[in-house]
Amino acid sequence: MQAEHDLTAWLWATPNSNRVSILFEELGLSYQAIGVNIRKREQFDPAILAMNPYGKIPVVAWREGAAPDAPRHVLFESGAILLAFAERHGRLLPAAGAARDETLAWLMVALTSLGPMTGQAHHWTDLAPQKPDAAVAFTVAAVARVYRVLDERLSASGHLAGAYSIADIAAFPWVARAGWARMDLADYPALKRWHDRVAERPAVRRGMAVPDGAILSG
Ligand SMILES: N[C@@H](CCC(=O)N[C@@H](CS)C(=O)NCC(=O)O)C(=O)O
């Protein structure tokens, strides 16, 4: 296991940020969470842009040793952070074989379909000043399609890929915002059971409340 020193995460009350705070809580890491209020466009502060040229959160940084001059690592993209920390700590991702491949496949469903499409649906159903019917219908239908796949998968398996893993951590904070895509979890019983079970995990409860006091509004 590799230890991180001065582990810091730049986050807000957003699903991609919650992936990282849940991950760190599950791994039992000690870290400092710094709030970046994306509604105030703080993600474009030069200090954030210097770490992530995309100007998005989450971003994390740490030193590879206790010495002040130990090499500092900076990492952005929630999927990269999930993979890097699962590998560094040898947890939440099987080391090899079919179980690892399956975990990566469901991780990719969360990273490339569930998250982005729910984000788009949130934009068109809620945030956008105009809400064209076609844009709303397209994005809501895309989320419903992913929900059907997840629901079918979870009716046959307790977690997305066998044991609880970074695939579940990547998916959970987005499913927790089902309302953003006009989804009702009551229509997806296996997904709802999984959601309710994962939500009960102490690390998930703690991670969903980070950064302390952050509210995504407006
Ligand atoms: N693919 C990126 C997406 C990051 C992302 O879109 N983060 C949102 C918050 S969940 C953000 O920073 N939004 C502000 C913006 O895009 O300017 C990841 O998974 O980390």
The ligand as an SDF file (V2000), in Angstrom:
LIG
                    3D

 20 19  0  0  0  0  0  0  0  0999 V2000
  -15.1990   13.9320  -16.6270 N   0  0  0  0  0  0  0  0  0  0  0  0
  -14.9820   14.7820  -15.4900 C   0  0  0  0  0  0  0  0  0  0  0  0
  -16.1580   15.7280  -15.3620 C   0  0  0  0  0  0  0  0  0  0  0  0
  -15.9250   16.7300  -14.2660 C   0  0  0  0  0  0  0  0  0  0  0  0
  -17.0920   17.7210  -14.1840 C   0  0  0  0  0  0  0  0  0  0  0  0
  -17.8250   17.9460  -15.1480 O   0  0  0  0  0  0  0  0  0  0  0  0
  -17.2280   18.2940  -13.0080 N   0  0  0  0  0  0  0  0  0  0  0  0
  -18.2700   19.2470  -12.7950 C   0  0  0  0  0  0  0  0  0  0  0  0
  -18.8240   19.1130  -11.4040 C   0  0  0  0  0  0  0  0  0  0  0  0
  -19.5580   17.4760  -11.1870 S   0  0  0  0  0  0  0  0  0  0  0  0
  -17.6970   20.6450  -12.9880 C   0  0  0  0  0  0  0  0  0  0  0  0
  -16.5740   20.9120  -12.6340 O   0  0  0  0  0  0  0  0  0  0  0  0
  -18.5080   21.5400  -13.5550 N   0  0  0  0  0  0  0  0  0  0  0  0
  -18.1360   22.8900  -13.7890 C   0  0  0  0  0  0  0  0  0  0  0  0
  -17.7620   23.1550  -15.2230 C   0  0  0  0  0  0  0  0  0  0  0  0
  -17.8740   22.2630  -16.0650 O   0  0  0  0  0  0  0  0  0  0  0  0
  -17.3280   24.2870  -15.4860 O   0  0  0  0  0  0  0  0  0  0  0  0
  -14.8130   13.9480  -14.2290 C   0  0  0  0  0  0  0  0  0  0  0  0
  -15.3970   12.8620  -14.1690 O   0  0  0  0  0  0  0  0  0  0  0  0
  -14.0820   14.3640  -13.3100 O   0  0  0  0  0  0  0  0  0  0  0  0
  1  2  1  0
  2  3  1  0
  2 18  1  0
  3  4  1  0
  4  5  1  0
  5  6  2  0
  5  7  1  0
  7  8  1  0
  8  9  1  0
  8 11  1  0
  9 10  1  0
 11 12  2  0
 11 13  1  0
 13 14  1  0
 14 15  1  0
 15 16  2  0
 15 17  1  0
 18 19  2  0
 18 20  1  0
M  END
$$$$
